[in-house]
């Protein structure tokens, strides 16, 4: 395994393969923070290999079900069911991107899990996919036996269980630590900078939350329909994970997730690794969409210059020519400026 490289990985977002670190080689919170601050995906081999859930997951599907049953409180969750014909690819039904090719059903978690473990290798059986189940509410006690000490205590995990599945390429607006507890996962990744070549699908009518890349989900031979994607298809980063392995996936990275074993389990943690307060960056994106996106091109260019100067700071701090005591609202967000700027925003929104 290669050691974590020095230098600015962010300037090289596409590379032949992902960086890997042995989970046991993490030297402490500061080292983990260094990894996060590179803002590129990293495979952490064996990070959760000692979890009891992973030990159960290395056995049979029923072994893992038996382990999880001890935490069950009868909670219900949304479950996807797919006919054998879709081969676990949960997607739109037809070229108009309106319907879906699977059934959604809310049911008790253990009942759904029983359907998933009954005949996981039966080719004619319907596929079952139990996704994004909050552990704290639905399987209390799991986290104490399977801890994640690298993340803040208030970050709670979610569990994903089911048959082989193909979840189309999409992005999340939070950082993600994905930990395989059973089966295998294959992640196909594209950096945020390639969004314009991925042919994003509808943002209002999504399959389950964020929009998907229509190009990355298209079958081979569709290059003519998505010519910009054809130019970058072979630039994908691939990560193959087995039980105990984890992937750190920064926010906004596009990722296709394939569960490739007959039965699979994953626990993930979503959080904002660099939050200075309660507001998410995506909120500012939505606000900019209604305040800037449809203004004349010349005005958009002017605002882009101001965003680059004040927000993205491509040339450094906007007031670097002044002493720090004169930076005012452009000084450090903590301890006071975050609240001061936020108060101004709320005041302006209310006035509008």
N, C-alpha and C positions, 0 to 999 in steps of 0.2 A: 504494500500500500504506500502511495506517495504521501509524504508529509505535507502539511498545509503550506502552500507556497507563500513567500513574502511578495511584497509589491502590490500594485493596485489591480486586483482581479476584475474590478468593475470596468476597466478599460479594455478588457478582453472577454466580452460576455459570451462568445461562442468559442468552444474548444472541442477537440476530438472526444474527450470523455470528461466525466465529472471528477472533481477532486474527492478523494476518499480519506477518511480518518478512522482509525480503530477507536471505538467508543471508550475503551480503557485508556487511550492516550490523551484524553482530555485532562488538562492540568488544573482545572478549576474554573470558577465563574469568569475570571478575566479572559482566559483562553477561549471559552465559549463565546464571550462577547466579541472577541476579535473575529471569530468565524462569522458571527451574525453581521458585523459591520461591513464585511466584504459585499453583502447583498447579492451573492450568487449561490446557487444550490450546492450542497455538500452532502455526500453520503457518509453516515456515521455507522460503520459496521459494528454490529453487536452491541449497540448502545443500550438496548433493553433486553439483552439476552438472558439476564438473571430474573426477569419478571416471572412470577408463577403463571401468569396467563400465557406467556411464551412457552413455558414448559408443557402446559396443557395443550397448546396449539401445535406443538411438534408431534403430538399423538394423532388420534383420529378426530374427526369433526365432533363425534359424541363426547370425546374427552373434554373438548373446549366447552361444549354446551353444558356438560356436567359442572365444570368449574364456574361458568357464568351463572348457572342456576342458583348458586348459593347467595348471590347478591340480588336476585330478582325480587321486585316488589309489585309485580303485576302491571307495570307501566305499559303504555301503548306507544307505537311508533309507526311512521309511514314506511310501507314496504312496497317495493317494485316487483311485479311479476311479468316475465317475458315469455312469449311462446318460443318453442325450440327453433323456429325459423329465423329469429333475430340473432341467435347465437350469442346472447348476452350483450348485444350492442343496443343499449337504451338510447333511442334517438327519436327524431321527428318521423311522422308517418306521412310520407308523400312530399313532393317538391314544393308545395305551398307553405311548408313549415308551420302548419297550424295544429294538426293533431299530433299525437304521440303513439309510438308503436308498442307501448307497454301499459299495464294496468297499475294504478296506484290504489293501495288499500291500507287503512289504518287498523292495526290489530295488536294484540299483546305480543311483546317481544319474544317470549319463550315459545308461543305458538308458531310464530314465523320461523324461529330458529329450528324448531322441530321439522318444519317442512324443508328447510335448507339441508338438514343433516340426514333426512330420511333416505334419499337416493341421490347423493351429490354427483355420481358419475353416470346416472341414467340419461342417455342421449335424448329420449323422447319426453323427459320431464320438463315442466316449466322452470325457468330460472327464477331464483329468489334473491333479492338484494335488499338488505336492511341497512339503511344509511343514516349517518349523522345523529346517532342516538346519544343524548347527553348522559354521561356516566353518573354524574353527581345525583341527578334526579331519578334515573331509571335503574342504575345498578350501584347504589350507594355501598361503599366499602371497597369497591374495586380499586379506587385510587390509592387508598392507604396500603394495600397489598402490592400495588404496582406503581410506585411513586415516580415522579419526574422532577428531580431536584434542580434541574438546570433552568427551570422556568419559574416565574413568580407564583407564589402560592395561590393567587386568585385566578390563575389560568386553569380552566377545567377541560378535561378531555372528552372526546366523542368516539364512539365505536362504530365500525362498519363491518358487516358480516354478510356472507352469502357465497353464491356460486361464481364461476368464472364470469367476468363482466368486462365491458369496454366502455369506459366513461369518456365522452368526447373532450377534446382539448378545450380548456376554459381557464380563467384566471380567478384568483381570490384577492380581496382587498386587505387581507391580513396575512401576516407571516404564518407559516405552517411547519410544524414538526410532525411528520407522519411516521408511525412506528408499526412495523408488521408483526403481528402476533401469530398468524397462521397462514399457510399457503405462500404464495409469491405475488409480488406486485412489480409491474413494469411501468415506469414513468417516462414519457416522451416530452421533452421540455423545449420551449422556445422563449427567448428573453422578451421583456416588454417592448423593446425597441422595434420589434418586428410586427407590432399590432396591425399596421397598415397593409401587411401582406398576408394576413391570416383570414381575411374575409369573415368578419364577425357576423354572427347571426342576430336575430331579433333580441332586443334587450328587455322588451315587455312580455314577450311570450317565450319564456325559457323552459328548458327541460327540468331544471331544479336549482333555481338561484341565478348564477351568473350566465351570461351568454356564452355560446360555444363558437369555436372556429369551424366554419362550414368547410373550408379547404382541407384542414387537417383531418376532418371526419370523412371526407369524400373517398371513395374507393380508388384504387390504382387505375390509371387511364383517364382521370378527370383533369389532367394538367391543363388542357385547353380551356376549361371553364374557369380555372384559377391561375392565370399565367404568372402573377406576382408570387404566389406561393410556390410554384414550380421552381423558382429561382432559389428558394431557401429551404426546400424540403429536406435536403441532405445536411442541413446545418443543425439538426435537432441534437440535443443532448439526451442520452439514454441512461437510465438507472434501473438496475435489476436488484430487487430487495428480497431477502428471505426472512424467516422468523428471527426476530431479535434485531434486525437492521432498521435504521431510521434514515429519513431524508429531511434535511432542512431546506425548505422551499420558500424563498422570499416572496413577499407580496408582489402581485402583478405579473409573475412569471406564468406563462401559458403551460398547462400540463394535461396531457392525456394519461389516464390511469387505467391500466389493464390488470385485472385479477386473473391470474393464469392457471391456478390450481383448481381442481374440482370444488374445493371449499377454501375460503379465504377469510382472514380477519385482520383488521387494522385499527389502531387507536391513533387519533390525531389531536393536535393542540393548535388552535388558532389564537393568535394574540398579536398586538402591535409592539414589536420589539423596541421601537424608538419613540414611543408616545411621550409627549411632554404634558399631556392633559387629556381631557375626555373627548376631544374632537378628532374625527378621522379625516385623513387626507381626501378620501372620496367625497366627503361633504363639500369641500372647496371646489372639486371638479364639477359637481352638479351645479353649484352656484355660478361657476364660470360659464357653464353651458347656457344659462338663461340670461346672463349679463353681458356676455362677450361673443358667443359663438356666431350669431347672425348679424353682427355689425359689419360695415364695409371692410373689405380686405386691408385698406390702408390703416384704418383704426385698429384692426386686429393686430397688425404688425407693430403698431405703437404700443399696444398693451403687452404684446409678447416681449418687447424690449424692456418694459417695466417689470414684468414677471421675472425675466432673466436676471435683472439687476437686483430686485428686492427679495425674490423668493428663491430662485435657483442659484443665484450668486455665482455665475459662471466666471466672473472676474474677481471673486473674493468678496469680502464684506463691503456693503454699499458705502459705509462711512469710515473705511479704513484710514482715510486721510485725516480723520479727527481723533482726538484723544478719547479713550473709552468713556470718560465721564460725560461726554457730549453725545453719546450714541442714543440716548433716550429710548423710545419704543423699539429701536433697532438694536438695543443691547440684548444681553442674554434673556431668554424667556423666563427663566427662574431666577429669583423668587417672585418677581412682581409683574413682569411684562406680559406674561401669558394672560393673566386675569385682566390686565388693562386693555389689551388688544381685543380680547373676547368681549369685554363690556362695550367697546366701541362698535363691534360688529352687531351685537344684539340691539344696541340703540339705533343703528342705521336701518336694520331690518324692520324694526318696529315703526320707525318713522316713515318707511316706504309703504 
